[in-house]
Amino acid sequence: MNLDTATVTDNRHHNRFELTVDGKLNIIQYQPIDDETLALLHTEVDPALEGKGVGSHLVQGALEYVERNNFRIVPLCPFVSTYLKRHPDWNRVVSTTYSVDDF
C-alpha cells in the first residue's frame, strides 16, 4: 500500500470523494448545499484498510480539492470533524455561512 501515489478524486455523479487503495474503494459522501458549499456527510474506509491512515489521506485529499476549487465545507461527518480538530489549520475551508447546527 502506497498512499503517496494514491489520489483523491471527485465523483460528482455519485456526490462523493473517492480514493482507491489496493483495489478497494474508500469514500466521503457529500451533499452540495449551494454553488460554493459541500456538506461532508459520511466517510467509509474498507475494513481491511482501517487504522492504516487511509481515512486521513482521504480527508486531506478532499480538503485539498475543496480549497483548490474555492469551496467551503460543513463537516457533518464525525470522522471529518475529528480530523479538523487534529488539524485546525484546515478550518480555513469550513463554511462561515452554514454551521453543523443548521442541519
N, CA, C and O atoms as CSV, one atom per row, in Angstrom:
chain,resi,resn,atom,element,x,y,z
A,1,MET,N,N,0.857,-1.181,0.000
A,1,MET,CA,C,0.000,0.000,0.000
A,1,MET,C,C,0.898,1.237,0.000
A,1,MET,O,O,1.756,1.397,0.868
A,2,ASN,N,N,0.685,2.106,-0.986
A,2,ASN,CA,C,1.458,3.334,-1.076
A,2,ASN,C,C,0.502,4.512,-1.186
A,2,ASN,O,O,-0.038,4.784,-2.258
A,3,LEU,N,N,0.298,5.206,-0.078
A,3,LEU,CA,C,-0.624,6.340,-0.080
A,3,LEU,C,C,-0.028,7.560,-0.784
A,3,LEU,O,O,-0.767,8.457,-1.189
A,4,ASP,N,N,1.293,7.606,-0.933
A,4,ASP,CA,C,1.920,8.763,-1.574
A,4,ASP,C,C,1.467,8.938,-3.021
A,4,ASP,O,O,1.429,10.058,-3.531
A,5,THR,N,N,1.128,7.848,-3.673
A,5,THR,CA,C,0.710,7.935,-5.070
A,5,THR,C,C,-0.806,7.820,-5.237
A,5,THR,O,O,-1.318,7.914,-6.352
A,6,ALA,N,N,-1.517,7.618,-4.136
A,6,ALA,CA,C,-2.977,7.472,-4.193
A,6,ALA,C,C,-3.623,8.849,-4.258
A,6,ALA,O,O,-3.338,9.715,-3.431
A,7,THR,N,N,-4.495,9.047,-5.245
A,7,THR,CA,C,-5.110,10.345,-5.486
A,7,THR,C,C,-6.599,10.312,-5.169
A,7,THR,O,O,-7.313,9.378,-5.532
A,8,VAL,N,N,-7.041,11.352,-4.486
A,8,VAL,CA,C,-8.462,11.515,-4.194
A,8,VAL,C,C,-9.113,12.204,-5.377
A,8,VAL,O,O,-8.608,13.214,-5.866
A,9,THR,N,N,-10.225,11.668,-5.838
A,9,THR,CA,C,-10.946,12.260,-6.964
A,9,THR,C,C,-12.376,12.599,-6.546
A,9,THR,O,O,-12.910,12.036,-5.590
A,10,ASP,N,N,-12.973,13.519,-7.275
A,10,ASP,CA,C,-14.362,13.914,-7.032
A,10,ASP,C,C,-15.248,13.196,-8.040
A,10,ASP,O,O,-15.133,13.419,-9.246
A,11,ASN,N,N,-16.126,12.341,-7.549
A,11,ASN,CA,C,-17.102,11.673,-8.398
A,11,ASN,C,C,-18.420,12.427,-8.225
A,11,ASN,O,O,-19.239,12.079,-7.375
A,12,ARG,N,N,-18.612,13.456,-9.036
A,12,ARG,CA,C,-19.806,14.303,-8.907
A,12,ARG,C,C,-21.097,13.554,-9.194
A,12,ARG,O,O,-22.148,13.892,-8.649
A,13,HIS,N,N,-21.023,12.553,-10.035
A,13,HIS,CA,C,-22.216,11.766,-10.368
A,13,HIS,C,C,-22.780,11.085,-9.124
A,13,HIS,O,O,-23.995,10.957,-8.970
A,14,HIS,N,N,-21.880,10.650,-8.237
A,14,HIS,CA,C,-22.298,9.960,-7.012
A,14,HIS,C,C,-22.166,10.839,-5.766
A,14,HIS,O,O,-22.385,10.367,-4.650
A,15,ASN,N,N,-21.807,12.120,-5.953
A,15,ASN,CA,C,-21.627,13.044,-4.823
A,15,ASN,C,C,-20.707,12.460,-3.757
A,15,ASN,O,O,-21.076,12.329,-2.590
A,16,ARG,N,N,-19.496,12.113,-4.195
A,16,ARG,CA,C,-18.547,11.590,-3.232
A,16,ARG,C,C,-17.109,11.786,-3.708
A,16,ARG,O,O,-16.822,11.821,-4.905
A,17,PHE,N,N,-16.227,11.912,-2.735
A,17,PHE,CA,C,-14.800,11.869,-2.997
A,17,PHE,C,C,-14.384,10.415,-2.894
A,17,PHE,O,O,-14.857,9.683,-2.024
A,18,GLU,N,N,-13.494,9.999,-3.789
A,18,GLU,CA,C,-13.095,8.597,-3.841
A,18,GLU,C,C,-11.584,8.449,-3.777
A,18,GLU,O,O,-10.834,9.272,-4.304
A,19,LEU,N,N,-11.161,7.388,-3.126
A,19,LEU,CA,C,-9.750,7.021,-3.043
A,19,LEU,C,C,-9.683,5.500,-3.132
A,19,LEU,O,O,-10.221,4.793,-2.279
A,20,THR,N,N,-9.022,5.009,-4.164
A,20,THR,CA,C,-8.859,3.567,-4.317
A,20,THR,C,C,-7.463,3.183,-3.844
A,20,THR,O,O,-6.460,3.713,-4.323
A,21,VAL,N,N,-7.416,2.253,-2.895
A,21,VAL,CA,C,-6.153,1.763,-2.338
A,21,VAL,C,C,-6.203,0.246,-2.357
A,21,VAL,O,O,-7.150,-0.364,-1.861
A,22,ASP,N,N,-5.182,-0.348,-2.929
A,22,ASP,CA,C,-5.118,-1.819,-3.034
A,22,ASP,C,C,-6.403,-2.396,-3.635
A,22,ASP,O,O,-6.875,-3.452,-3.212
A,23,GLY,N,N,-6.959,-1.698,-4.618
A,23,GLY,CA,C,-8.161,-2.161,-5.295
A,23,GLY,C,C,-9.444,-1.971,-4.513
A,23,GLY,O,O,-10.504,-2.429,-4.940
A,24,LYS,N,N,-9.364,-1.301,-3.369
A,24,LYS,CA,C,-10.539,-1.102,-2.514
A,24,LYS,C,C,-10.955,0.364,-2.537
A,24,LYS,O,O,-10.127,1.259,-2.372
A,25,LEU,N,N,-12.245,0.596,-2.744
A,25,LEU,CA,C,-12.788,1.948,-2.836
A,25,LEU,C,C,-13.122,2.476,-1.447
A,25,LEU,O,O,-13.773,1.801,-0.650
A,26,ASN,N,N,-12.666,3.693,-1.173
A,26,ASN,CA,C,-12.927,4.400,0.080
A,26,ASN,C,C,-13.546,5.733,-0.299
A,26,ASN,O,O,-13.141,6.341,-1.290
A,27,ILE,N,N,-14.530,6.201,0.478
A,27,ILE,CA,C,-15.287,7.379,0.039
A,27,ILE,C,C,-15.601,8.345,1.182
A,27,ILE,O,O,-15.626,7.981,2.358
A,28,ILE,N,N,-15.837,9.579,0.779
A,28,ILE,CA,C,-16.510,10.573,1.618
A,28,ILE,C,C,-17.731,11.010,0.832
A,28,ILE,O,O,-17.606,11.605,-0.238
A,29,GLN,N,N,-18.895,10.722,1.352
A,29,GLN,CA,C,-20.155,11.126,0.720
A,29,GLN,C,C,-20.419,12.587,1.058
A,29,GLN,O,O,-20.228,13.010,2.198
A,30,TYR,N,N,-20.860,13.359,0.064
A,30,TYR,CA,C,-21.186,14.758,0.314
A,30,TYR,C,C,-22.501,15.136,-0.346
A,30,TYR,O,O,-23.012,14.433,-1.218
A,31,GLN,N,N,-23.029,16.264,0.096
A,31,GLN,CA,C,-24.240,16.834,-0.486
A,31,GLN,C,C,-23.976,18.309,-0.762
A,31,GLN,O,O,-23.633,19.051,0.159
A,32,PRO,N,N,-24.126,18.750,-2.008
A,32,PRO,CA,C,-23.982,20.185,-2.268
A,32,PRO,C,C,-25.082,20.961,-1.538
A,32,PRO,O,O,-26.248,20.566,-1.555
A,33,ILE,N,N,-24.702,22.053,-0.907
A,33,ILE,CA,C,-25.661,22.927,-0.238
A,33,ILE,C,C,-25.991,24.108,-1.135
A,33,ILE,O,O,-27.152,24.487,-1.287
A,34,ASP,N,N,-24.956,24.678,-1.723
A,34,ASP,CA,C,-25.123,25.735,-2.711
A,34,ASP,C,C,-23.949,25.622,-3.688
A,34,ASP,O,O,-23.228,24.625,-3.664
A,35,ASP,N,N,-23.749,26.611,-4.531
A,35,ASP,CA,C,-22.702,26.516,-5.549
A,35,ASP,C,C,-21.289,26.519,-4.978
A,35,ASP,O,O,-20.335,26.186,-5.681
A,36,GLU,N,N,-21.150,26.890,-3.710
A,36,GLU,CA,C,-19.818,27.016,-3.123
A,36,GLU,C,C,-19.614,26.174,-1.867
A,36,GLU,O,O,-18.541,26.218,-1.264
A,37,THR,N,N,-20.633,25.403,-1.463
A,37,THR,CA,C,-20.553,24.715,-0.167
A,37,THR,C,C,-20.985,23.260,-0.284
A,37,THR,O,O,-21.995,22.939,-0.910
A,38,LEU,N,N,-20.190,22.385,0.339
A,38,LEU,CA,C,-20.488,20.957,0.382
A,38,LEU,C,C,-20.625,20.521,1.833
A,38,LEU,O,O,-19.784,20.852,2.669
A,39,ALA,N,N,-21.675,19.785,2.127
A,39,ALA,CA,C,-21.805,19.139,3.429
A,39,ALA,C,C,-21.145,17.769,3.316
A,39,ALA,O,O,-21.574,16.937,2.517
A,40,LEU,N,N,-20.100,17.530,4.115
A,40,LEU,CA,C,-19.446,16.225,4.128
A,40,LEU,C,C,-20.199,15.346,5.115
A,40,LEU,O,O,-20.200,15.602,6.319
A,41,LEU,N,N,-20.844,14.300,4.584
A,41,LEU,CA,C,-21.815,13.524,5.345
A,41,LEU,C,C,-21.266,12.279,6.022
A,41,LEU,O,O,-21.594,11.995,7.175
A,42,HIS,N,N,-20.430,11.535,5.304
A,42,HIS,CA,C,-20.079,10.195,5.782
A,42,HIS,C,C,-18.776,9.742,5.137
A,42,HIS,O,O,-18.568,9.931,3.938
A,43,THR,N,N,-17.912,9.151,5.931
A,43,THR,CA,C,-16.658,8.585,5.431
A,43,THR,C,C,-16.704,7.072,5.578
A,43,THR,O,O,-17.094,6.550,6.622
A,44,GLU,N,N,-16.304,6.379,4.528
A,44,GLU,CA,C,-16.227,4.914,4.565
A,44,GLU,C,C,-14.845,4.471,4.116
A,44,GLU,O,O,-14.390,4.803,3.021
A,45,VAL,N,N,-14.188,3.712,4.987
A,45,VAL,CA,C,-12.897,3.105,4.658
A,45,VAL,C,C,-13.095,1.596,4.690
A,45,VAL,O,O,-13.705,1.063,5.617
A,46,ASP,N,N,-12.583,0.919,3.687
A,46,ASP,CA,C,-12.688,-0.531,3.640
A,46,ASP,C,C,-12.126,-1.116,4.938
A,46,ASP,O,O,-11.053,-0.712,5.385
A,47,PRO,N,N,-12.848,-2.068,5.545
A,47,PRO,CA,C,-12.400,-2.638,6.821
A,47,PRO,C,C,-10.961,-3.172,6.798
A,47,PRO,O,O,-10.266,-3.114,7.813
A,48,ALA,N,N,-10.519,-3.682,5.670
A,48,ALA,CA,C,-9.157,-4.215,5.571
A,48,ALA,C,C,-8.103,-3.112,5.646
A,48,ALA,O,O,-6.928,-3.390,5.883
A,49,LEU,N,N,-8.522,-1.860,5.443
A,49,LEU,CA,C,-7.580,-0.739,5.422
A,49,LEU,C,C,-7.698,0.166,6.642
A,49,LEU,O,O,-6.955,1.139,6.769
A,50,GLU,N,N,-8.622,-0.147,7.531
A,50,GLU,CA,C,-8.819,0.704,8.708
A,50,GLU,C,C,-7.558,0.722,9.576
A,50,GLU,O,O,-6.866,-0.287,9.716
A,51,GLY,N,N,-7.280,1.892,10.152
A,51,GLY,CA,C,-6.128,2.032,11.035
A,51,GLY,C,C,-4.799,2.176,10.324
A,51,GLY,O,O,-3.747,2.111,10.960
A,52,LYS,N,N,-4.829,2.372,9.005
A,52,LYS,CA,C,-3.595,2.459,8.218
A,52,LYS,C,C,-3.398,3.841,7.589
A,52,LYS,O,O,-2.542,4.014,6.722
A,53,GLY,N,N,-4.190,4.819,8.025
A,53,GLY,CA,C,-4.025,6.178,7.521
A,53,GLY,C,C,-4.817,6.490,6.267
A,53,GLY,O,O,-4.733,7.600,5.742
A,54,VAL,N,N,-5.584,5.528,5.780
A,54,VAL,CA,C,-6.344,5.726,4.543
A,54,VAL,C,C,-7.413,6.801,4.731
A,54,VAL,O,O,-7.578,7.670,3.876
A,55,GLY,N,N,-8.134,6.743,5.842
A,55,GLY,CA,C,-9.183,7.732,6.098
A,55,GLY,C,C,-8.619,9.136,6.186
A,55,GLY,O,O,-9.193,10.070,5.625
A,56,SER,N,N,-7.512,9.298,6.875
A,56,SER,CA,C,-6.888,10.621,6.987
A,56,SER,C,C,-6.401,11.119,5.628
A,56,SER,O,O,-6.536,12.299,5.306
A,57,HIS,N,N,-5.837,10.215,4.839
A,57,HIS,CA,C,-5.389,10.591,3.490
A,57,HIS,C,C,-6.578,11.005,2.628
A,57,HIS,O,O,-6.486,11.949,1.843
A,58,LEU,N,N,-7.675,10.306,2.777
A,58,LEU,CA,C,-8.895,10.622,2.039
A,58,LEU,C,C,-9.420,12.005,2.432
A,58,LEU,O,O,-9.755,12.812,1.566
A,59,VAL,N,N,-9.491,12.272,3.724
A,59,VAL,CA,C,-9.982,13.579,4.177
A,59,VAL,C,C,-9.052,14.684,3.705
A,59,VAL,O,O,-9.517,15.710,3.208
A,60,GLN,N,N,-7.751,14.492,3.851
A,60,GLN,CA,C,-6.804,15.515,3.418
A,60,GLN,C,C,-6.957,15.798,1.927
A,60,GLN,O,O,-6.965,16.957,1.512
A,61,GLY,N,N,-7.078,14.755,1.129
A,61,GLY,CA,C,-7.247,14.930,-0.310
A,61,GLY,C,C,-8.538,15.658,-0.649
A,61,GLY,O,O,-8.567,16.498,-1.548
A,62,ALA,N,N,-9.605,15.333,0.071
A,62,ALA,CA,C,-10.883,16.018,-0.155
A,62,ALA,C,C,-10.774,17.491,0.211
A,62,ALA,O,O,-11.277,18.348,-0.515
A,63,LEU,N,N,-10.119,17.796,1.336
A,63,LEU,CA,C,-9.959,19.189,1.748
A,63,LEU,C,C,-9.070,19.962,0.777
A,63,LEU,O,O,-9.323,21.137,0.511
A,64,GLU,N,N,-8.049,19.325,0.254
A,64,GLU,CA,C,-7.205,19.970,-0.761
A,64,GLU,C,C,-8.024,20.281,-2.009
A,64,GLU,O,O,-7.885,21.359,-2.588
A,65,TYR,N,N,-8.870,19.352,-2.424
A,65,TYR,CA,C,-9.748,19.578,-3.571
A,65,TYR,C,C,-10.683,20.753,-3.298
A,65,TYR,O,O,-10.844,21.639,-4.138
A,66,VAL,N,N,-11.290,20.750,-2.129
A,66,VAL,CA,C,-12.212,21.818,-1.734
A,66,VAL,C,C,-11.504,23.170,-1.816
A,66,VAL,O,O,-12.045,24.126,-2.371
A,67,GLU,N,N,-10.306,23.246,-1.269
A,67,GLU,CA,C,-9.572,24.515,-1.259
A,67,GLU,C,C,-9.174,24.945,-2.669
A,67,GLU,O,O,-9.323,26.113,-3.026
A,68,ARG,N,N,-8.668,24.009,-3.469
A,68,ARG,CA,C,-8.270,24.329,-4.854
A,68,ARG,C,C,-9.426,24.887,-5.671
A,68,ARG,O,O,-9.224,25.724,-6.552
A,69,ASN,N,N,-10.633,24.425,-5.378
A,69,ASN,CA,C,-11.804,24.804,-6.161
A,69,ASN,C,C,-12.669,25.871,-5.480
A,69,ASN,O,O,-13.806,26.118,-5.882
A,70,ASN,N,N,-12.107,26.492,-4.448
A,70,ASN,CA,C,-12.774,27.598,-3.745
A,70,ASN,C,C,-14.132,27.224,-3.174
A,70,ASN,O,O,-15.062,28.030,-3.181
A,71,PHE,N,N,-14.241,25.998,-2.680
A,71,PHE,CA,C,-15.440,25.563,-1.979
A,71,PHE,C,C,-15.258,25.770,-0.483
A,71,PHE,O,O,-14.163,26.066,-0.005
A,72,ARG,N,N,-16.343,25.609,0.234
A,72,ARG,CA,C,-16.340,25.559,1.692
A,72,ARG,C,C,-17.070,24.274,2.082
A,72,ARG,O,O,-17.824,23.709,1.290
A,73,ILE,N,N,-16.836,23.825,3.309
A,73,ILE,CA,C,-17.484,22.599,3.773
A,73,ILE,C,C,-18.264,22.844,5.057
A,73,ILE,O,O,-18.000,23.783,5.808
A,74,VAL,N,N,-19.232,21.964,5.278
A,74,VAL,CA,C,-19.895,21.827,6.573
A,74,VAL,C,C,-19.587,20.396,7.006
A,74,VAL,O,O,-20.071,19.452,6.381
A,75,PRO,N,N,-18.792,20.215,8.063
A,75,PRO,CA,C,-18.347,18.879,8.460
A,75,PRO,C,C,-19.377,18.139,9.310
A,75,PRO,O,O,-19.311,18.173,10.538
A,76,LEU,N,N,-20.321,17.477,8.661
A,76,LEU,CA,C,-21.338,16.707,9.370
A,76,LEU,C,C,-20.849,15.309,9.740
A,76,LEU,O,O,-21.405,14.680,10.641
A,77,CYS,N,N,-19.836,14.825,9.069
A,77,CYS,CA,C,-19.270,13.501,9.326
A,77,CYS,C,C,-18.373,13.552,10.568
A,77,CYS,O,O,-17.484,14.400,10.648
A,78,PRO,N,N,-18.595,12.659,11.534
A,78,PRO,CA,C,-17.754,12.647,12.736
A,78,PRO,C,C,-16.264,12.435,12.449
A,78,PRO,O,O,-15.418,13.010,13.134
A,79,PHE,N,N,-15.937,11.619,11.448
A,79,PHE,CA,C,-14.528,11.379,11.123
A,79,PHE,C,C,-13.879,12.661,10.611
A,79,PHE,O,O,-12.757,12.990,10.996
A,80,VAL,N,N,-14.585,13.383,9.742
A,80,VAL,CA,C,-14.062,14.653,9.222
A,80,VAL,C,C,-13.934,15.664,10.358
A,80,VAL,O,O,-12.936,16.381,10.433
A,81,SER,N,N,-14.918,15.729,11.232
A,81,SER,CA,C,-14.862,16.656,12.374
A,81,SER,C,C,-13.650,16.369,13.256
A,81,SER,O,O,-12.966,17.294,13.694
A,82,THR,N,N,-13.384,15.103,13.515
A,82,THR,CA,C,-12.219,14.725,14.318
A,82,THR,C,C,-10.928,15.115,13.605
A,82,THR,O,O,-9.993,15.602,14.240
A,83,TYR,N,N,-10.872,14.907,12.303
A,83,TYR,CA,C,-9.696,15.286,11.524
A,83,TYR,C,C,-9.451,16.792,11.658
A,83,TYR,O,O,-8.314,17.225,11.844
A,84,LEU,N,N,-10.516,17.585,11.563
A,84,LEU,CA,C,-10.380,19.042,11.670
A,84,LEU,C,C,-9.891,19.454,13.058
A,84,LEU,O,O,-9.133,20.416,13.181
A,85,LYS,N,N,-10.309,18.749,14.095
A,85,LYS,CA,C,-9.833,19.054,15.451
A,85,LYS,C,C,-8.343,18.763,15.578
A,85,LYS,O,O,-7.626,19.469,16.288
A,86,ARG,N,N,-7.882,17.736,14.899
A,86,ARG,CA,C,-6.461,17.367,14.943
A,86,ARG,C,C,-5.608,18.215,14.003
A,86,ARG,O,O,-4.393,18.311,14.178
A,87,HIS,N,N,-6.240,18.824,13.012
A,87,HIS,CA,C,-5.545,19.653,12.019
A,87,HIS,C,C,-6.296,20.981,11.872
A,87,HIS,O,O,-6.900,21.236,10.830
A,88,PRO,N,N,-6.262,21.829,12.912
A,88,PRO,CA,C,-7.088,23.042,12.923
A,88,PRO,C,C,-6.776,24.034,11.805
A,88,PRO,O,O,-7.595,24.907,11.518
A,89,ASP,N,N,-5.617,23.919,11.173
A,89,ASP,CA,C,-5.316,24.809,10.050
A,89,ASP,C,C,-6.313,24.618,8.907
A,89,ASP,O,O,-6.510,25.533,8.107
A,90,TRP,N,N,-6.944,23.443,8.815
A,90,TRP,CA,C,-7.932,23.190,7.762
A,90,TRP,C,C,-9.277,23.853,8.031
A,90,TRP,O,O,-10.158,23.829,7.173
A,91,ASN,N,N,-9.444,24.437,9.199
A,91,ASN,CA,C,-10.694,25.159,9.475
A,91,ASN,C,C,-10.890,26.326,8.513
A,91,ASN,O,O,-11.974,26.905,8.446
A,92,ARG,N,N,-9.846,26.669,7.773
A,92,ARG,CA,C,-9.953,27.746,6.783
A,92,ARG,C,C,-10.942,27.412,5.666
A,92,ARG,O,O,-11.401,28.314,4.966
A,93,VAL,N,N,-11.277,26.132,5.489
A,93,VAL,CA,C,-12.229,25.749,4.437
A,93,VAL,C,C,-13.622,25.468,4.993
A,93,VAL,O,O,-14.528,25.107,4.242
A,94,VAL,N,N,-13.795,25.628,6.287
A,94,VAL,CA,C,-15.105,25.401,6.902
A,94,VAL,C,C,-15.985,26.617,6.662
A,94,VAL,O,O,-15.544,27.754,6.827
A,95,SER,N,N,-17.208,26.377,6.279
A,95,SER,CA,C,-18.158,27.447,5.965
A,95,SER,C,C,-18.400,28.347,7.172
A,95,SER,O,O,-18.523,27.878,8.304
A,96,THR,N,N,-18.463,29.631,6.907
A,96,THR,CA,C,-18.882,30.589,7.933
A,96,THR,C,C,-20.342,30.978,7.708
A,96,THR,O,O,-20.949,31.648,8.544
A,97,THR,N,N,-20.899,30.555,6.577
A,97,THR,CA,C,-22.298,30.843,6.256
A,97,THR,C,C,-23.234,29.827,6.914
A,97,THR,O,O,-24.302,30.175,7.416
A,98,TYR,N,N,-22.802,28.561,6.897
A,98,TYR,CA,C,-23.599,27.478,7.456
A,98,TYR,C,C,-22.830,26.853,8.621
A,98,TYR,O,O,-21.601,26.906,8.675
A,99,SER,N,N,-23.575,26.267,9.540
A,99,SER,CA,C,-22.931,25.531,10.626
A,99,SER,C,C,-23.586,24.158,10.754
A,99,SER,O,O,-24.637,23.895,10.170
A,100,VAL,N,N,-22.955,23.312,11.516
A,100,VAL,CA,C,-23.486,21.963,11.750
A,100,VAL,C,C,-24.886,22.052,12.346
A,100,VAL,O,O,-25.738,21.211,12.055
A,101,ASP,N,N,-25.128,23.056,13.170
A,101,ASP,CA,C,-26.437,23.216,13.809
A,101,ASP,C,C,-27.557,23.535,12.829
A,101,ASP,O,O,-28.732,23.398,13.169
A,102,ASP,N,N,-27.210,23.956,11.619
A,102,ASP,CA,C,-28.212,24.264,10.595
A,102,ASP,C,C,-28.848,22.998,10.011
A,102,ASP,O,O,-29.852,23.076,9.303
A,103,PHE,N,N,-28.265,21.838,10.307
A,103,PHE,CA,C,-28.721,20.608,9.646
A,103,PHE,C,C,-29.266,19.605,10.611
A,103,PHE,O,O,-29.688,18.523,10.204
